[in-house]
Amino acid sequence: MLTALSIAQLEEITKGKVLGKGFLGTIAQISIDSRQIIQPEQSLFVALRGAKADGADYIPGLILEGVRVFLVHHDWRSDSELLTKATFIQVKDTREGLQAIAAFERRQFVKPILGITGSNGKTIVKEWLGQILSESFTVAKSPKSYNSQVGVPLSIFGIQSYHQVAILEAGISKKGEMETLAQMIQPDLGIFTNIGTAHEEGFSGIGEKIREKLQLFSKTKLLIYCKDQPLVSKEIEASFSAEKLISWSENPGSDFSVSVKNQDTRSKIILVNKLLSTYTFQVPFTHSASIENITHVIIAALTLGQDATAIQEGLNHLKPVDMRLTLKPGLNDSLIIDDTYNNDIAGLKVALEFLSLQRPKRSKILIISDLLQQGFPEKVYAEVAELINSYDLDQIIGVGNEVVRLRDFFPRKFEAYPSTESLLQSINPDTFENDLILITGARPFAFERIVNKLQQRIHGTTLEINLNALTHNFNFFKQLLKPQTKMMVMVKAFAYGGGAAEIANHLQTMGTDYLAVAFSDEGVTLRKQGIRLPIMVLNPVEESFDLLREYRLEPVVFSPEFFRKLGNYAKNQQVEVSIHLDLDTGMHRLGFEKQHLNALKSLIKDFPELKIASIYTHLVGADEQEHEAFSLEQLRLFTEMKTEIESILDYRPLIHALNSAGIVRYPDFQMDMVRLGIGLYGVEVTGKFDANLKSVSTLKTTISQVKTLPPGATVGYSRKGQLPQGGKIATLAIGYADGYDRRFSGGKGYVLINGKKAPVIGNVCMDMTMVDVSEIDAKVGDEAVIYGEQISLNELADQIGTIPYELLTNISARVKRVYYLD
């Protein structure tokens, strides 16, 4: 934070009311996460209310940790004991209070602030601009994509007095949100990247979306935009006076005329301004979207007064890298957190928090480079040391000349290397086993070489799991529930193909109440990976009874015979086993039917060792309107049957019936708990809320070879692929052994290469697939998207007459799973 605040200042800024013991110190840190308190005696905890939790619930524990000041809602009520231990500032809304403090802190920063908004490219422009400006200035910027109503305040709190420029990103999803962000950011210079289709449901039309985003720049001195985007330029030029605008275009008549010359893997960008000054820059890519993004960056750097030579120096280190925090499988069962583009304290804090949320490993290791252009080294590395200390790391490896200062703080944990090359020469991958390794560094250090040396090598096909999208979908369904309704999440079948351990761990951190797996060995694996949540096993067998007991797994009991077998086992072992009763109301798969209830009630009395944790049924057709009468009859019958069972119990089990589709279609039947399955992974099978969910999984591969074939050539086994006119094909490193369905053969499937559709030609092979790229500029190593945000799973499933579940769960274990925060 720029300015430490007293209680009186906080009271005035937030228009709050102070309760409790008088706090005489000042607040230097603000936190919204109870797990991220670094200096409790100087921290203000803001108790936000969300879909899954109320921050006020963590207040008693935080007081024990030493936190003494809290921002709480106006209706918060406390016992007198808490009021004697801490100070509470009651406000109308804690999120608004957080934003008011951020707006105050922003006003203390008198140096330039650059604000960025638009639809696509915001984060990449911010990151690249931060890298370029760091050649000449100390830069503060939003970590990752912290561009929301809560993310922007946290970004502002990361600005320090020694920073010379700050870059803040703003993103909105509906009308009315930008006004609040604009009041906080108040940018001096703005960039409007472009406009796209994301979040269209939140606006009446694209014009309204542009105008809403433009509110960010209402008080901006200068605004940079591309005149070649007609919708954007029309709205901007109608809303702002010409002297505030800096336009660029490939056509004459703008403040900067831009021409681009591609040179294999590089491009030359030539800028000519109105005074006919000419600037020439070399950039390390040719893709049009990257060219657009970097042009915004170059013009912003020039506008801020950066020398062209320094800009080019920054461009020399620039690469079109993923601006994401990525979790990758490492050698010897280690996990690697790839943060190899990061170079500031705010980003380091996010990465360390991500590390702390992962499942337990033998040790936690940080590999970190110098933090370039971060101001006063003594102060910066003292702050880094304080941050590291709060996350209890086992080993710290530093690369560079300045980072060695950390040795003074961690003499027994710290290893120093002068360069990345020296570390690569010394490091032995076999010394890492079952470790959690965070690798974070500035671009010039090229830490991706360290990641490549330590990561597990499979083949070029990867399944990327967006943990932010997973969180979004979880919270979307959570907000459809009553506050008291619990959530069970299905992680069977390798978490629908996504990888059970990592997804289960993420669900555990989000506050899921229960997990469900298909078989006992799936539950055993989760327990061995540190998952502590209750786990229901849908298909237990008698041979697994010992495992169920040893690993605290809760089996589904579905017949009188199975109930008796498990009951005898529990009685003989003198143990209590938590079970879940499956009632068959129409699925006719497993489960007790109504005719079994008398026998079931007798068994419950005979075997009190079996504690009934829940009673449930499964709806047959909740995803289709035509089966509504049948579904309602199922729910009626279930209510009747569970009531009869409850009548003989002296305790009350959890009652649940709704799956993902049922949550949407039958909200009045939430009961005690619901079971979230395919909806978590971005597929809303009723179609009612499909636009509200985010795609979680992206299956990608690479081009192994490109061939140009003559007219009449055939492709693949049995010569099924026909090219009567000849053309160009690309061979992809994916086949049916990876889970790419053979039914996509013969043009029924397609992939995206450089944003264009490439249909499958010929038969899908075991390890390879050929696609037609006759109309696409494709080369070896290019990425091919099999499915993801731009290729709907529903669409692909319809194309071959199956369901999204099958496509998700068919992905082979040999396909590398990569998890990331965007």
Secondary structure as the mmCIF struct_conf table of DSSP 4:
data_model
#
loop_
_struct_conf.conf_type_id
_struct_conf.id
_struct_conf.beg_label_comp_id
_struct_conf.beg_label_asym_id
_struct_conf.beg_label_seq_id
_struct_conf.end_label_comp_id
_struct_conf.end_label_asym_id
_struct_conf.end_label_seq_id
BEND BEND1 THR A 3 THR A 3
STRN STRN1 LEU A 5 LEU A 5
HELX_RH_AL_P HELX_RH_AL_P1 ILE A 7 THR A 14
TURN_TY1_P TURN_TY1_P1 LYS A 15 LYS A 15
STRN STRN2 LYS A 17 GLY A 20
BEND BEND2 LYS A 21 LYS A 21
HELX_LH_PP_P HELX_LH_PP_P1 GLY A 22 PHE A 23
BEND BEND3 GLY A 25 GLY A 25
STRN STRN3 ILE A 27 ILE A 27
STRN STRN4 GLN A 29 SER A 31
BEND BEND4 ILE A 32 ILE A 32
HELX_RH_3T_P HELX_RH_3T_P1 SER A 34 GLN A 36
BEND BEND5 ILE A 38 ILE A 38
HELX_RH_3T_P HELX_RH_3T_P2 PRO A 40 GLN A 42
STRN STRN5 SER A 43 VAL A 46
STRN STRN6 ARG A 49 ARG A 49
BEND BEND6 ALA A 51 LYS A 52
STRN STRN7 ASP A 54 ASP A 54
HELX_RH_3T_P HELX_RH_3T_P3 GLY A 55 TYR A 58
HELX_RH_AL_P HELX_RH_AL_P2 ILE A 59 GLU A 65
TURN_TY1_P TURN_TY1_P2 GLY A 66 GLY A 66
STRN STRN8 VAL A 69 HIS A 73
TURN_TY1_P TURN_TY1_P3 HIS A 74 ASP A 75
HELX_RH_AL_P HELX_RH_AL_P3 SER A 80 LEU A 83
TURN_TY1_P TURN_TY1_P4 THR A 84 LYS A 85
STRN STRN9 THR A 87 VAL A 91
BEND BEND7 LYS A 92 LYS A 92
HELX_RH_AL_P HELX_RH_AL_P4 THR A 94 ARG A 107
TURN_TY1_P TURN_TY1_P5 GLN A 108 GLN A 108
BEND BEND8 LYS A 111 LYS A 111
STRN STRN10 ILE A 113 THR A 117
BEND BEND9 GLY A 118 GLY A 121
HELX_RH_AL_P HELX_RH_AL_P5 LYS A 122 LEU A 133
TURN_TY1_P TURN_TY1_P6 SER A 134 SER A 136
BEND BEND10 PHE A 137 PHE A 137
STRN STRN11 VAL A 139 LYS A 141
BEND BEND11 PRO A 143 PRO A 143
TURN_TY1_P TURN_TY1_P7 LYS A 144 SER A 145
BEND BEND12 SER A 148 SER A 148
TURN_TY1_P TURN_TY1_P8 GLN A 149 VAL A 150
HELX_RH_AL_P HELX_RH_AL_P6 GLY A 151 PHE A 157
TURN_TY1_P TURN_TY1_P9 GLY A 158 GLY A 158
TURN_TY1_P TURN_TY1_P10 SER A 161 TYR A 162
BEND BEND13 GLN A 164 GLN A 164
STRN STRN12 VAL A 165 GLU A 169
BEND BEND14 SER A 173 LYS A 174
TURN_TY1_P TURN_TY1_P11 LYS A 175 GLY A 176
BEND BEND15 GLU A 177 GLU A 177
HELX_RH_AL_P HELX_RH_AL_P7 MET A 178 ILE A 185
BEND BEND16 ASP A 188 ASP A 188
STRN STRN13 LEU A 189 PHE A 192
BEND BEND17 THR A 197 THR A 197
TURN_TY1_P TURN_TY1_P12 ALA A 198 HIS A 199
HELX_RH_3T_P HELX_RH_3T_P4 GLU A 200 GLY A 202
BEND BEND18 PHE A 203 GLY A 205
HELX_RH_AL_P HELX_RH_AL_P8 ILE A 206 LEU A 214
HELX_RH_3T_P HELX_RH_3T_P5 GLN A 215 PHE A 217
TURN_TY1_P TURN_TY1_P13 SER A 218 LYS A 219
BEND BEND19 LYS A 221 LYS A 221
STRN STRN14 LEU A 222 CYS A 226
TURN_TY1_P TURN_TY1_P14 LYS A 227 ASP A 228
HELX_RH_AL_P HELX_RH_AL_P9 PRO A 230 SER A 239
BEND BEND20 PHE A 240 PHE A 240
HELX_RH_3T_P HELX_RH_3T_P6 ALA A 242 LYS A 244
STRN STRN15 LEU A 245 SER A 249
BEND BEND21 GLU A 250 ASP A 255
STRN STRN16 PHE A 256 GLN A 263
TURN_TY1_P TURN_TY1_P15 ASP A 264 THR A 265
STRN STRN17 ARG A 266 ASN A 273
TURN_TY1_P TURN_TY1_P16 LYS A 274 LEU A 275
STRN STRN18 THR A 278 VAL A 283
BEND BEND22 PRO A 284 PRO A 284
HELX_RH_AL_P HELX_RH_AL_P10 SER A 288 THR A 303
TURN_TY1_P TURN_TY1_P17 LEU A 304 GLY A 305
HELX_RH_AL_P HELX_RH_AL_P11 ALA A 308 ASN A 316
TURN_TY1_P TURN_TY1_P18 HIS A 317 HIS A 317
BEND BEND23 ARG A 324 ARG A 324
STRN STRN19 LEU A 325 PRO A 329
STRN STRN20 GLY A 330 GLY A 330
HELX_RH_3T_P HELX_RH_3T_P7 LEU A 331 ASP A 333
STRN STRN21 LEU A 335 ASP A 339
TURN_TY1_P TURN_TY1_P19 THR A 340 TYR A 341
BEND BEND24 ASP A 344 ASP A 344
HELX_RH_AL_P HELX_RH_AL_P12 ILE A 345 SER A 356
TURN_TY1_P TURN_TY1_P20 LEU A 357 LEU A 357
BEND BEND25 GLN A 358 GLN A 358
HELX_LH_PP_P HELX_LH_PP_P2 ARG A 359 PRO A 360
BEND BEND26 ARG A 362 ARG A 362
STRN STRN22 LYS A 364 SER A 369
TURN_TY1_P TURN_TY1_P21 LEU A 372 GLN A 373
BEND BEND27 GLY A 375 GLY A 375
HELX_RH_AL_P HELX_RH_AL_P13 PRO A 377 ASN A 389
TURN_TY1_P TURN_TY1_P22 SER A 390 ASP A 392
BEND BEND28 ASP A 394 ASP A 394
STRN STRN23 GLN A 395 VAL A 399
BEND BEND29 GLY A 400 GLU A 402
HELX_RH_3T_P HELX_RH_3T_P8 VAL A 403 ASP A 408
TURN_TY1_P TURN_TY1_P23 PHE A 409 PHE A 409
TURN_TY1_P TURN_TY1_P24 PRO A 411 LYS A 413
STRN STRN24 PHE A 414 TYR A 417
BEND BEND30 PRO A 418 SER A 419
HELX_RH_AL_P HELX_RH_AL_P14 THR A 420 SER A 426
HELX_RH_3T_P HELX_RH_3T_P9 PRO A 429 THR A 431
BEND BEND31 ASN A 434 ASN A 434
STRN STRN25 LEU A 436 THR A 440
HELX_RH_3T_P HELX_RH_3T_P10 ARG A 443 PHE A 445
TURN_TY1_P TURN_TY1_P25 PHE A 447 PHE A 447
HELX_RH_AL_P HELX_RH_AL_P15 GLU A 448 LEU A 454
STRN STRN26 GLN A 455 GLN A 455
HELX_LH_PP_P HELX_LH_PP_P3 GLN A 456 ARG A 457
BEND BEND32 GLY A 460 GLY A 460
STRN STRN27 THR A 462 ASN A 466
HELX_RH_AL_P HELX_RH_AL_P16 LEU A 467 GLN A 479
TURN_TY1_P TURN_TY1_P26 LEU A 480 LEU A 480
BEND BEND33 LEU A 481 LEU A 481
TURN_TY1_P TURN_TY1_P27 PRO A 483 GLN A 484
STRN STRN28 LYS A 486 MET A 490
HELX_RH_AL_P HELX_RH_AL_P17 LYS A 492 TYR A 496
TURN_TY1_P TURN_TY1_P28 GLY A 497 GLY A 498
HELX_RH_AL_P HELX_RH_AL_P18 ALA A 500 MET A 510
TURN_TY1_P TURN_TY1_P29 GLY A 511 GLY A 511
STRN STRN29 TYR A 514 VAL A 517
BEND BEND34 ALA A 518 PHE A 519
HELX_RH_AL_P HELX_RH_AL_P19 SER A 520 LYS A 528
TURN_TY1_P TURN_TY1_P30 GLN A 529 GLY A 530
BEND BEND35 LEU A 533 LEU A 533
STRN STRN30 ILE A 535 VAL A 537
BEND BEND36 LEU A 538 ASN A 539
HELX_RH_3T_P HELX_RH_3T_P11 GLU A 542 SER A 544
HELX_RH_AL_P HELX_RH_AL_P20 PHE A 545 GLU A 550
TURN_TY1_P TURN_TY1_P31 TYR A 551 ARG A 552
STRN STRN31 LEU A 553 VAL A 557
BEND BEND37 SER A 559 SER A 559
HELX_RH_AL_P HELX_RH_AL_P21 PRO A 560 GLN A 573
TURN_TY1_P TURN_TY1_P32 GLN A 574 GLN A 574
STRN STRN32 VAL A 577 ASP A 582
STRN STRN33 LEU A 583 LEU A 583
BEND BEND38 THR A 585 GLY A 586
BEND BEND39 ARG A 589 GLY A 591
STRN STRN34 PHE A 592 PHE A 592
HELX_RH_3T_P HELX_RH_3T_P12 LYS A 594 HIS A 596
HELX_RH_AL_P HELX_RH_AL_P22 LEU A 597 ASP A 606
TURN_TY1_P TURN_TY1_P33 PRO A 608 GLU A 609
STRN STRN35 LEU A 610 TYR A 616
BEND BEND40 VAL A 620 GLY A 621
TURN_TY1_P TURN_TY1_P34 ALA A 622 ASP A 623
HELX_RH_3T_P HELX_RH_3T_P13 GLN A 625 HIS A 627
HELX_RH_AL_P HELX_RH_AL_P23 GLU A 628 GLU A 646
TURN_TY1_P TURN_TY1_P35 SER A 647 ILE A 648
BEND BEND41 ASP A 650 TYR A 651
STRN STRN36 LEU A 654 HIS A 656
HELX_RH_AL_P HELX_RH_AL_P24 SER A 660 ARG A 665
HELX_RH_3T_P HELX_RH_3T_P14 PRO A 667 PHE A 669
TURN_TY1_P TURN_TY1_P36 MET A 671 ASP A 672
STRN STRN37 MET A 673 LEU A 676
HELX_RH_3T_P HELX_RH_3T_P15 ILE A 678 TYR A 681
TURN_TY1_P TURN_TY1_P37 GLY A 682 GLY A 682
TURN_TY1_P TURN_TY1_P38 VAL A 685 THR A 686
BEND BEND42 GLY A 687 PHE A 689
HELX_RH_3T_P HELX_RH_3T_P16 ASP A 690 ASN A 692
BEND BEND43 LEU A 693 LEU A 693
STRN STRN38 SER A 697 LEU A 709
TURN_TY1_P TURN_TY1_P39 PRO A 711 GLY A 712
STRN STRN39 ALA A 713 VAL A 715
BEND BEND44 GLY A 716 GLY A 716
HELX_RH_3T_P HELX_RH_3T_P17 TYR A 717 ARG A 719
STRN STRN40 GLY A 721 LEU A 723
TURN_TY1_P TURN_TY1_P40 PRO A 724 GLN A 725
STRN STRN41 GLY A 727 LEU A 732
BEND BEND45 ALA A 733 ALA A 733
HELX_RH_3T_P HELX_RH_3T_P18 TYR A 736 ASP A 738
TURN_TY1_P TURN_TY1_P41 GLY A 739 GLY A 739
HELX_RH_3T_P HELX_RH_3T_P19 ARG A 742 PHE A 744
TURN_TY1_P TURN_TY1_P42 SER A 745 LYS A 748
STRN STRN42 TYR A 750 ILE A 753
TURN_TY1_P TURN_TY1_P43 ASN A 754 GLY A 755
STRN STRN43 LYS A 756 PRO A 759
STRN STRN44 VAL A 760 VAL A 760
BEND BEND46 GLY A 762 GLY A 762
BEND BEND47 MET A 766 ASP A 767
STRN STRN45 THR A 769 ASP A 772
TURN_TY1_P TURN_TY1_P44 SER A 774 GLU A 775
BEND BEND48 ILE A 776 ILE A 776
TURN_TY1_P TURN_TY1_P45 VAL A 780 GLY A 781
STRN STRN46 GLU A 783 TYR A 787
STRN STRN47 GLY A 788 GLY A 788
TURN_TY1_P TURN_TY1_P46 GLU A 789 GLN A 790
STRN STRN48 ILE A 791 ILE A 791
HELX_RH_AL_P HELX_RH_AL_P25 LEU A 793 GLN A 799
TURN_TY1_P TURN_TY1_P47 ILE A 800 GLY A 801
HELX_RH_AL_P HELX_RH_AL_P26 PRO A 804 THR A 809
TURN_TY1_P TURN_TY1_P48 ASN A 810 ASN A 810
TURN_TY1_P TURN_TY1_P49 ALA A 813 ARG A 814
BEND BEND49 VAL A 815 VAL A 815
STRN STRN49 LYS A 816 LEU A 821
#
